[in-house]
Amino acid sequence: MTSLDRPTTPDPAGAPSDDQKAVTQAALFDAFGGIRGTVETMLPGLLFVMIYTINKDVKLSAIAAGAVAVLLVIVRLLRKDTVKHAFSGVFGVGVGVAFALFTGSAKGFYLPGMIYGVGLGVAFTVSALVGFPLLGVILGPVFKENLSWRTRNPGRKKAYVKASLAWGLIFLAKYAILFPLYWWGDATQLGWVLIALKLPPMVLAVYFTWVFLAKAPPPIDVIAEWEAKEAAAGKPGA
């Protein structure tokens, strides 16, 4: 049985176990925020679109979206939950609110996030092509392997390359749809299409990541290896 709590040795010839698939699924679920994190990411933007669709008031829409994002962080703090995803969301909403209020245009609320999304798409794609997949950098600490996949686990590096390329292409395809709407469509159309495209591309990218990593060799737990070396060094007569 594969465990992330002890050192593991990749077995390229072995098929991935059900336990490895379950561990991979759980780690991805946690890394990308799960259902709650997804809802918290979508809610401020959805509120902005709804209010703007009804009354075309950019200022009210932006303030309401920003207030909800801050409220979600406060709720997490009061419940003593992890706030990394909530803080990420409130920062993105805050930048969008600032752009919307500064420009006086509803499209300004969406522009920073769209530029950031394109940047991520390029970063994922380029990192995969140069052999230093960004997804491996992000998920390495989650699986306690850090960057060991680069030199010690070639099968896992290959999986990270494939997954990063999938993320890059999916992101770029998404914004290839959205930017023409930003330039030539109206703000209401852009907002609703952006909301509609918020979740499906992310789900698809995470699914591909799970498929590639579940079939890859298990991660090498470098944290457990380090702890074992420390324990051995501390033994009398070592």
Secondary structure, DSSP 8 states (H G I E B T S, - for coil): ---TTS-----TTS---HHHHHHHHHHHHHHTTHHHHHHHHHHHHHHHHHHHHHH--HHHHHHHHHHHHHHHHHHHHHHT---HHHHHHHHHHHHHHHHHHHH--THHHHHHHHHHHHHHHHHHHHHHHTT--HHHHHHTTTTT-TTGGGTT-HHHHHHHHHHHHHHHHHHHHHHHHHHHHHHHS-HHHHHHHHHHTTSHHHHHHHHHHHHHHHHS-----HHHHHHHHHHHHHSTT-
